[in-house]
Amino acid sequence: STSLSKPILNVGFSNPGNRKLLKDFFHCGGLNSTDLVCKNTRKDKKPMKHMRYCGACIRDAISDGLPPLKSCGNFDVITQLNVEKPPDMCYWPQVEALKEIHEENPNATF
């Protein structure tokens, strides 16, 4: 049997319907999946909400020298990495931080 290496990351520019379908598909298969919002597991002195947009969490983790995905909930599947809240919060980790994500997870499935 063939299995996919985790994490599984959707690097395309997904629309809301598709990313929810993907999240539900992987969730039904028993994988810990999210479609937009990640857990903030960072233990630092900065005041942060427990749940945040994955893209913002990944951006801040990289900025602080932390592992980008483990710092944001360590999900098996993330179906939307980017965050688009113009004009102040537009970040595309699948473009801008692909190197850091790959360094943390060299065997990830994209």
C-alpha positions, -999 to +999 in steps of 0.1 A: +000+000+000+011+035-007+007+063+018+013+100+015+040+117+036+026+142+061+020+170+064-001+173+033-002+209+021-024+224-006-002+249-022-027+261-048-049+292-045-080+274-032-115+288-031-136+284+001-157+255-013-128+234-025-107+239+006-136+229+029-142+198+008-105+189+010-105+194+048-136+173+052-122+146+029-090+142+049-108+145+082-131+116+073-099+096+066-088+102+102-063+130+096-060+161+117-069+188+091-077+225+089-088+247+060-078+283+071-074+286+109-045+271+128-038+267+165-013+291+180+010+268+200+038+294+204+048+299+240+063+334+241+055+367+257+036+382+228-001+383+234-017+361+208-051+346+202-053+308+205-066+304+170-053+324+140-051+324+103-025+298+093-007+322+070-003+348+098+008+322+122+034+307+097+047+342+089+052+351+126+068+318+134+093+322+107+100+358+117+107+345+153+130+317+140+105+290+150+094+260+129+065+273+107+041+244+108+048+228+142+044+263+157+009+265+142-007+233+154+013+206+136-017+195+115-015+165+092-033+185+065-036+222+058-058+230+028-052+268+028-018+282+039-023+317+026-042+345+043-058+373+023-072+402+043-062+433+023-047+457+026-026+448+057-026+410+058-018+393+025+008+365+029+014+334+007+036+310+026+034+285-003+053+312-023+071+333+002+081+306+027+083+275+007+120+271+015+114+272+053+084+249+051+104+224+030+134+226+055+111+218+084+092+190+064+114+178+035+091+148+029+058+167+029+033+161+002+025+192-018 
